[in-house]
Amino acid sequence: GRLALDEPLNSYLPVPWLPPSPYRDTITLRHVLSHSAGLDHNTASRESLFAPGAGYSYSAVGYQYLQAVIEQVTGQPLEAVAVELVFEPLNMPATSFVNRPDLTAVTANGHLRALVPVLLFVIFYGISLLITSLVALVIQRLRTGCWRLGRRLMIASLVAAFGLSLVPGFIRLGLSGLLEFAWLVALVGLVVVIFFAATFAAGRLIIHRLVPRRPRWQVGLGVVWGLLIIAGILVLSTRITNLPLPKWPAVPAQAAGSMRATATDLATFLIELAAPRHLSPELASELRTGQITLSPDLSWGLGPGIMHSRQGDALWQWGQHIDFQSVMIIYPDQGFGVVVLTNNDLLNPDVAIDIAHRALGGQIEPIRQASHLAFDEQPSE
């Protein structure tokens, strides 16, 4: 009874959460829940894309907005509200928005292809090395009057480049809630640097013995050897497809992105949507009613997506992170559904949906398309 579906969310806040726009005072709870508020999915932007109700655009920002409203109205953080109203009544003990320490110990590690962090590190390190080398050259010129780097300055620029290469990753990934991925890039980078240094040094010794009195040949062959090592590292990294990420650190609750759960808990939640014991019949019915149409096969309700097929209507939602993919689907009228949680990377996002399709049969393509944001619309004014 604290929130009304068709009341502007801004009216609940003493200080507006959204920037000024013609639409700020017309965005309602119904719009946000059905992803028809016209807000972006990119959490770095709170700008409105189109008039509320004029189209569909899947929006993480809308759910962050709703979190701010819930916390203002209740005077409690999102995790406390969720525990009181959802997790405890439904007996979902292994579900949390804040990554509780007791759950972290039994949480699966995410996995991804080694090529992803290796490529990121090589790019960041290459740019950083260019910067540190230029600085070292200027220092060398000021100190000695020549432009040729000495051994000490060369080693110093290599070491400094490693530290500098981690700065943009930790800042950008940390702000995006991907701090564990930043640590993985750092660890992978350290291994790459050590491997490259050891292999290059061994090759350099061999080159000096093969062409002992030809410095130009030594330099040329050294460059070729270094490039071959880099190519070998990239090829080797494509063969490692299940590189584990560190466990998630403690994170603040985020309505769009920080919740972790077990398949059992999510199945319990789906059963409540299908056969409500705590929701009122009126609210349960409205939750399962399409609020905006995406296609003849798909609409969006007050929270879940709704797929329409010959098998009946299915309520569903998917989850996506760089190292986890998931989907949950239930056919309320038929009384069957499935929850699939996988710890695989974003380069193979459909694996959870494919597994769900094998379990359930029937239609799945609208869900696959929606999970790729294929139905997002940004109507022109």
Secondary structure as the mmCIF struct_conf table of DSSP 4:
data_model
#
loop_
_struct_conf.conf_type_id
_struct_conf.id
_struct_conf.beg_label_comp_id
_struct_conf.beg_label_asym_id
_struct_conf.beg_label_seq_id
_struct_conf.end_label_comp_id
_struct_conf.end_label_asym_id
_struct_conf.end_label_seq_id
TURN_TY1_P TURN_TY1_P1 LEU A 5 ASP A 6
BEND BEND1 GLU A 7 GLU A 7
STRN STRN1 PRO A 8 PRO A 8
HELX_RH_3T_P HELX_RH_3T_P1 LEU A 9 TYR A 12
BEND BEND2 PRO A 14 VAL A 15
BEND BEND3 TRP A 17 LEU A 18
HELX_LH_PP_P HELX_LH_PP_P1 PRO A 19 PRO A 19
BEND BEND4 PRO A 20 PRO A 20
TURN_TY1_P TURN_TY1_P2 PRO A 22 TYR A 23
HELX_RH_3T_P HELX_RH_3T_P2 ARG A 24 THR A 26
STRN STRN2 THR A 28 THR A 28
HELX_RH_AL_P HELX_RH_AL_P1 LEU A 29 LEU A 33
TURN_TY1_P TURN_TY1_P3 SER A 34 HIS A 35
BEND BEND5 ALA A 37 ALA A 37
STRN STRN3 LEU A 39 LEU A 39
BEND BEND6 HIS A 41 HIS A 41
TURN_TY1_P TURN_TY1_P4 THR A 43 ALA A 44
STRN STRN4 SER A 48 SER A 48
BEND BEND7 PHE A 50 PHE A 50
TURN_TY1_P TURN_TY1_P5 PRO A 52 GLY A 53
BEND BEND8 ALA A 54 ALA A 54
HELX_RH_AL_P HELX_RH_AL_P2 ALA A 60 THR A 74
BEND BEND9 GLY A 75 GLN A 76
HELX_RH_AL_P HELX_RH_AL_P3 LEU A 78 ALA A 82
HELX_RH_PI_P HELX_RH_PI_P1 VAL A 83 PHE A 87
TURN_TY1_P TURN_TY1_P6 GLU A 88 ASN A 91
TURN_TY1_P TURN_TY1_P7 PRO A 93 ALA A 94
STRN STRN5 SER A 96 SER A 96
BEND BEND10 PHE A 97 VAL A 98
HELX_RH_AL_P HELX_RH_AL_P4 PRO A 101 THR A 104
TURN_TY1_P TURN_TY1_P8 ALA A 105 VAL A 106
BEND BEND11 THR A 107 THR A 107
HELX_LH_PP_P HELX_LH_PP_P2 ALA A 108 GLY A 110
STRN STRN6 HIS A 111 LEU A 112
TURN_TY1_P TURN_TY1_P9 ALA A 114 ALA A 114
HELX_RH_AL_P HELX_RH_AL_P5 LEU A 115 THR A 144
BEND BEND12 GLY A 145 GLY A 145
HELX_LH_PP_P HELX_LH_PP_P3 ARG A 148 GLY A 150
HELX_RH_AL_P HELX_RH_AL_P6 ARG A 151 LEU A 175
TURN_TY1_P TURN_TY1_P10 SER A 176 GLY A 177
HELX_RH_AL_P HELX_RH_AL_P7 LEU A 179 LEU A 210
BEND BEND13 VAL A 211 VAL A 211
TURN_TY1_P TURN_TY1_P11 PRO A 212 ARG A 213
HELX_RH_AL_P HELX_RH_AL_P8 PRO A 215 ARG A 239
STRN STRN7 LEU A 243 PRO A 244
HELX_LH_PP_P HELX_LH_PP_P4 LEU A 245 TRP A 248
TURN_TY1_P TURN_TY1_P12 ALA A 255 GLY A 257
STRN STRN8 ARG A 260 ARG A 260
HELX_RH_AL_P HELX_RH_AL_P9 ALA A 263 ALA A 274
BEND BEND14 ALA A 275 ALA A 275
BEND BEND15 ARG A 277 LEU A 279
HELX_RH_AL_P HELX_RH_AL_P10 PRO A 281 LEU A 287
TURN_TY1_P TURN_TY1_P13 ARG A 288 ARG A 288
BEND BEND16 THR A 289 THR A 289
BEND BEND17 GLN A 291 GLN A 291
STRN STRN9 ILE A 292 SER A 295
TURN_TY1_P TURN_TY1_P14 PRO A 296 ASP A 297
STRN STRN10 LEU A 298 TRP A 300
BEND BEND18 LEU A 302 PRO A 304
STRN STRN11 GLY A 305 SER A 309
TURN_TY1_P TURN_TY1_P15 ARG A 310 GLN A 311
STRN STRN12 GLY A 312 GLN A 320
BEND BEND19 ILE A 322 ASP A 323
STRN STRN13 GLN A 325 TYR A 331
TURN_TY1_P TURN_TY1_P16 PRO A 332 GLY A 335
STRN STRN14 PHE A 336 THR A 342
TURN_TY1_P TURN_TY1_P17 LEU A 346 LEU A 347
BEND BEND20 ASN A 348 ASN A 348
TURN_TY1_P TURN_TY1_P18 PRO A 349 ASP A 350
HELX_RH_AL_P HELX_RH_AL_P11 VAL A 351 LEU A 360
BEND BEND21 GLY A 362 GLY A 362
HELX_RH_AL_P HELX_RH_AL_P12 GLU A 365 SER A 371
TURN_TY1_P TURN_TY1_P19 HIS A 372 PHE A 375
#
